[in-house]
């Protein structure tokens, strides 16, 4: 398998952070770009952390932000979702679990 670059939206949740850790550890993945709402330090010190690029994006303009960020990538992952939906209003759950991923342009 040739090396690849991966982009991940939803990189800080339970599923997304596990995915990012796997990508960082993979010898086949040359670079991981995590699209986040704010800069995070949860991946600091992990094996392969030097391959990580963080890009803080405006979640209210997700379609434009992801289209711009994904240029040049052939591998993309969307792991956005609400971890505990019972703690949020139904319309907020729908926005995070349905509307935002649907707006993701790649």
C-alpha positions in Angstrom: 0.0 0.0 0.0 1.3 3.4 -0.9 1.4 6.1 1.7 -1.6 8.3 2.1 -2.7 11.5 3.9 -6.0 11.4 5.9 -8.3 14.1 7.0 -10.7 13.5 10.0 -13.6 15.6 11.1 -14.9 14.6 14.5 -11.4 13.8 15.6 -11.8 14.5 19.3 -14.8 12.3 20.2 -14.5 8.7 21.3 -14.5 7.1 17.9 -12.6 9.9 16.2 -9.8 10.0 18.7 -9.4 6.2 18.5 -9.2 6.6 14.7 -6.6 9.4 14.8 -4.5 7.3 17.2 -4.6 4.4 14.7 -3.7 6.6 11.8 -0.8 8.2 13.7 0.6 4.8 14.5 0.2 3.5 11.0 3.3 3.4 8.9 1.2 3.7 5.8 -0.4 7.0 6.8 2.0 9.9 6.1 -0.1 12.8 7.6 -3.3 13.2 9.6 -5.2 16.5 9.5 -7.8 16.8 12.3 -10.5 19.4 11.7 -11.5 20.6 15.1 -13.5 23.4 16.8 -10.5 24.4 18.9 -6.9 23.4 19.2 -6.5 20.3 21.4 -3.6 18.6 23.1 -5.1 15.0 23.5 -2.7 13.6 20.8 0.5 15.1 22.2 3.2 12.6 22.9 1.5 9.7 21.1 3.5 7.6 18.7 3.4 9.4 15.3 2.2 12.7 16.8 4.6 14.5 14.5 2.3 13.5 11.5 -0.7 15.4 13.0 -1.9 18.7 11.7 -4.8 20.4 13.4 -7.0 22.8 11.6 -9.5 24.8 13.6 -12.7 25.3 11.6 -15.9 27.2 11.9 -18.5 24.4 12.4 -21.3 26.9 11.2 -19.6 26.9 7.8 -18.8 23.2 7.6 -19.4 22.7 3.9 -16.9 25.5 2.9 -14.4 24.7 5.6 -14.2 20.9 4.8 -14.1 21.5 1.0 -11.2 23.8 1.4 -9.4 21.7 4.0 -9.8 18.4 2.0 -8.1 19.6 -1.2 -5.3 17.2 -2.1 -6.6 14.4 0.2 -7.8 11.0 -1.1 -8.7 9.6 2.3 -11.3 11.2 4.5 -13.2 10.2 7.7 -16.3 11.7 9.3 -16.8 10.5 12.9 -19.0 13.4 14.0 -21.7 12.4 16.4 -23.3 13.0 19.8 -21.8 10.6 22.4 -24.8 10.9 24.8 -27.9 12.1 23.0 -30.1 11.9 26.0 -28.2 14.9 27.4 -29.0 17.1 24.5 -32.1 18.6 22.9 -33.4 16.6 19.9 -32.7 19.4 17.4 -29.1 19.6 18.6 -28.6 15.9 18.2 -30.0 16.1 14.7 -27.7 19.0 13.8 -24.6 17.1 15.0 -25.5 13.6 13.9 -27.2 14.4 10.6 -27.0 17.9 9.4 -23.2 18.5 10.0 -22.0 15.3 8.4 -24.3 15.8 5.5 -22.7 19.3 4.9 -19.3 17.8 4.8 -17.8 18.3 1.3 -15.1 16.1 0.1 
